[in-house]
Amino acid sequence: MLKNLIHIILIVFCSSCDLRTAEDYYNLAYDLEEKGKFQEAIKFLDKAIEKRPNFRPALLNRGGDKSILEDYEGAIKDYEKILEFDSDNTLALMNIGNNFKRLNQYEKAINYYTKALKTKGAIKSDSMYVELKLSKDFDIDSDYYIRKYEIKYERGIVYAKNSQHELAIEDLKEVITHNYEKANSLIWIGEAYLAIKDTLNAIKNLQESADMGMLDAKELLNRIKHK
């Protein structure tokens, strides 16, 4: 009788224990994300974060999954949780900016992009990645570094959407020097010049974009020429 009682107690105790780690749940979520099952992935990320509230990879991925599911405000809250204990996390700041952009809250988006550019993790180029994964650390600071021109590309677009055309041109011209998103940047620059009634520079940039195969640039050029 005593042996049976001990056995029952052990079964109840073990069934109430969750022996999986935060990393285990993160990996389960990652596998689901690879299959496009973002809602299911979030459930495992919830468990990972419950196990370890300051687990940056899980918070970052849950924010990303929510963005894909168009829960932009929920995504922002996850990235803000990272900032509570890692206030200058470049990727979290940029992602908050991206989600405010999707919500058409351009001033807030610009504010977060600008904050991201002032952080240590806003790097000039690939050569600035100095932290190498020589250890088996699951989460290191360099995972959250972002190239400055990538942040300026996003900010430049938001400047254009917010009718701050001169600032948009300034950001996007720098982006082009790094040969990043060149064709798209040229379109935005062309539209910004058009908005400030500099038709010559508008045509110049749109033509270069059109020569790179951008149909939107070709259509805009045709509209300008037929005015």
C-alpha positions in Angstrom: 0.0 0.0 0.0 2.8 2.4 0.9 4.7 1.6 -2.2 1.6 2.3 -4.4 1.1 5.6 -2.6 4.7 6.7 -3.2 4.3 5.7 -6.9 1.1 7.8 -7.2 2.8 10.8 -5.6 5.7 10.5 -8.0 3.4 10.4 -11.0 1.5 13.4 -9.8 4.8 15.3 -9.1 6.3 14.5 -12.4 3.2 15.4 -14.4 3.2 18.8 -12.7 6.8 19.4 -13.6 7.8 21.1 -16.9 11.3 19.8 -17.6 11.7 21.7 -20.9 14.0 24.8 -20.9 13.3 28.2 -22.4 15.7 27.1 -25.2 13.7 24.0 -25.8 10.5 25.9 -26.3 12.3 28.5 -28.5 13.5 25.7 -30.7 10.0 24.2 -31.0 8.7 27.6 -32.0 11.5 28.1 -34.5 10.6 24.8 -36.2 6.9 26.0 -36.5 8.0 29.4 -37.8 10.0 27.6 -40.6 6.7 26.0 -41.6 4.8 29.3 -41.5 2.8 28.3 -38.4 3.2 31.6 -36.6 0.2 31.4 -34.3 1.2 28.0 -33.1 4.8 29.2 -32.7 3.7 32.0 -30.4 2.3 29.5 -27.9 5.7 27.9 -27.5 7.4 31.3 -27.3 4.9 32.3 -24.5 6.2 29.3 -22.6 9.8 30.2 -23.2 9.2 33.7 -22.0 7.3 32.4 -19.0 10.4 30.3 -18.1 12.7 33.2 -18.7 11.1 36.7 -18.9 14.4 38.3 -20.2 15.0 35.8 -23.0 15.7 38.2 -25.8 15.5 35.7 -28.7 12.0 34.5 -27.7 10.8 38.1 -27.2 12.3 39.1 -30.6 10.8 36.2 -32.5 7.4 36.6 -30.8 7.4 40.2 -31.9 8.3 39.1 -35.4 5.5 36.5 -35.5 3.0 39.1 -34.3 4.1 41.5 -37.0 3.6 38.8 -39.7 0.1 38.2 -38.2 -0.5 42.0 -38.4 -0.7 42.4 -34.6 1.6 45.4 -34.8 0.7 46.8 -31.4 1.4 43.4 -29.8 4.7 43.2 -31.6 5.7 46.7 -30.3 4.9 45.5 -26.7 7.3 42.6 -27.1 10.1 44.7 -28.4 9.5 47.2 -25.5 9.9 44.4 -23.1 13.4 43.9 -24.4 14.1 47.6 -23.9 13.1 47.3 -20.3 16.3 45.4 -19.5 18.3 46.2 -22.7 17.5 49.8 -23.4 19.9 50.3 -26.4 19.0 47.1 -28.2 19.4 48.3 -31.9 17.2 45.6 -33.5 14.4 46.1 -31.0 14.4 49.8 -31.5 14.4 49.5 -35.3 11.6 46.9 -35.2 9.4 49.2 -33.1 10.0 51.8 -35.7 9.0 49.4 -38.5 5.7 48.5 -36.7 4.9 52.2 -36.1 5.5 52.7 -39.8 2.9 49.9 -40.5 0.5 51.7 -38.2 1.1 54.9 -40.2 2.4 56.6 -37.0 5.3 58.2 -38.8 6.6 60.6 -36.1 6.9 57.7 -33.6 8.6 55.5 -36.2 11.1 58.3 -37.0 11.8 58.7 -33.3 12.7 55.0 -32.9 14.8 54.8 -36.0 16.8 57.8 -34.8 17.2 56.2 -31.3 18.4 53.0 -33.0 21.0 55.0 -35.0 22.5 56.4 -31.8 23.2 52.9 -30.3 26.4 51.0 -30.2 24.8 48.2 -32.3 24.2 50.6 -35.2 27.3 49.6 -37.2 28.8 51.0 -40.4 29.4 47.7 -42.3 29.8 44.0 -42.1 33.4 44.5 -41.0 32.1 45.9 -37.7 30.9 42.6 -36.5 33.5 41.9 -33.9 31.7 39.4 -31.7 32.2 36.0 -33.1 30.2 33.0 -32.0 33.2 31.0 -30.7 31.3 29.9 -27.7 27.9 28.1 -27.5 26.2 31.1 -26.1 22.5 31.1 -27.2 22.2 34.9 -27.2 25.0 37.5 -27.7 24.8 41.2 -28.3 26.1 41.1 -31.9 22.9 39.2 -32.8 21.1 42.6 -32.5 23.5 44.7 -34.5 22.1 46.5 -37.6 23.9 48.3 -40.4 23.2 52.0 -40.2 22.3 52.2 -43.9 19.5 49.6 -43.3 18.0 51.8 -40.6 18.4 54.9 -42.7 16.6 53.2 -45.6 13.6 52.6 -43.4 13.7 56.1 -41.9 14.1 57.6 -45.3 10.9 56.0 -46.6 9.1 57.2 -43.5 10.4 60.7 -44.0 9.0 60.6 -47.5 5.7 59.3 -46.3 5.6 62.1 -43.7 6.3 64.8 -46.3 9.8 65.5 -44.9 11.2 65.2 -48.4 14.6 66.9 -47.9 15.4 64.5 -45.0 14.2 61.6 -47.1 16.6 62.5 -49.9 19.5 62.9 -47.4 18.9 59.4 -45.9 18.3 57.6 -49.1 21.3 59.1 -50.9 23.5 57.7 -48.2 21.8 54.3 -48.5 22.7 54.3 -52.2 26.4 54.8 -51.5 26.3 51.3 -49.9 24.5 49.8 -52.9 21.7 48.8 -50.6 18.1 48.7 -52.0 19.4 51.0 -54.7 16.5 50.7 -57.2 13.8 51.3 -54.6 15.8 54.1 -53.0 16.1 55.9 -56.3 12.3 55.8 -56.8 11.7 57.3 -53.3 14.3 60.0 -54.0 12.7 60.7 -57.4 9.3 61.0 -55.8 10.7 63.3 -53.0 12.3 65.6 -55.7 9.0 65.6 -57.5 7.2 66.7 -54.3 9.5 69.7 -53.9 9.1 70.5 -57.6 12.6 69.6 -58.6 11.6 67.9 -61.8 15.1 67.6 -63.3 16.4 65.6 -60.3 13.2 63.7 -60.1 13.5 62.5 -63.7 17.2 61.7 -63.3 16.7 59.4 -60.3 13.5 57.8 -61.7 15.3 57.1 -65.0 18.2 55.4 -63.2 15.7 53.3 -61.3 13.8 52.5 -64.5 17.0 51.4 -66.2 17.4 48.9 -63.3 14.1 47.4 -64.3 11.7 49.1 -61.8 8.3 49.2 -63.4 7.0 51.7 -60.9 9.7 54.2 -61.9 8.8 53.7 -65.6 5.2 54.4 -65.0 5.9 57.5 -63.0 8.3 58.8 -65.7 5.5 58.3 -68.3 3.1 60.3 -66.2 5.6 63.1 -65.8 6.3 63.2 -69.5 2.6 63.3 -70.5 1.7 66.2 -68.2 
